[in-house]
Amino acid sequence: MTDTQPAAGQQRRAFWLKHLHQWHWISSAICLIGMLLFAVTGFTLNHAGQIEARPAVQTRHAILPAPVLDKVRAAAPAGAARAGEAKAPVPAVLAEWLAQALAIDASGREAEWSADEIYVALPRPGGDAWVSIALDSGEAQYERTTRGAISYLNDLHKGRNTGAAWSLFLDAFALACLVFCVTGLFLLKLHAGGRLATWPLVGLGVVVPVLLAILFIH
């Protein structure tokens, strides 16, 4: 009886070690590049005031053809004429023309309509953009601002104006990080007997940020 109990305990330990190691390396492989990106951008965000951004502004102009302008005017929401301002999706005919004439993807975007203008905000990571169309003359003005690669990566970190696909990636990345950390914690527990510094270091990782928050963040 005494011989079988240690053997059973060793088998259980070997079972958990095998599966924890497997989940640990799989989750680490999945979130490796994301972790590097978030570590770098965490530093750049923390020092955003010291990292100078040099915005570059690009502008384009074009004139809507009369047939297209007529269709756009006909698609104006009733609220724009009545209250002077309303919000409605960009008409398909306008989105198609913007794609061809100015290489702008405005399909599915919401536009701000007034009695004499359509304004479409086109926010993007690392910059901004917008296009306006004068309903009387058909003149389209497009402006795009870019603030460089660091600003772009910072916005990826924050999920700012990145769309549904990147948002889904962030959720998957967060789940992979959670698995990585939890399996790492259990592996620490299993190996802690031979590593006396394990729990003091874990405790230090908890106590230091808590003390910093209590003492220096007000």
Secondary structure, 3 states (H helix, E strand, C coil): CCCHHHHHHHHHHHHHHHHHHHHHHHHHHHHHHHHHHHHHHHHHHHCCCCCCCCCEEEEEEEECCHHHHHHHHHCCCHHHHHHCEEEEECCHHHHHHHHHHHCCCCCCCEEEEECCEEEEECCECCEEEEEEEECCCCEEEEEEEECCHHHHHHHHHHCCCCHHHHHHHHHHHHHHHHHHHHHHHHHHHHHHHHCCCHHHHHHHHHHHHHHHHHHHCC
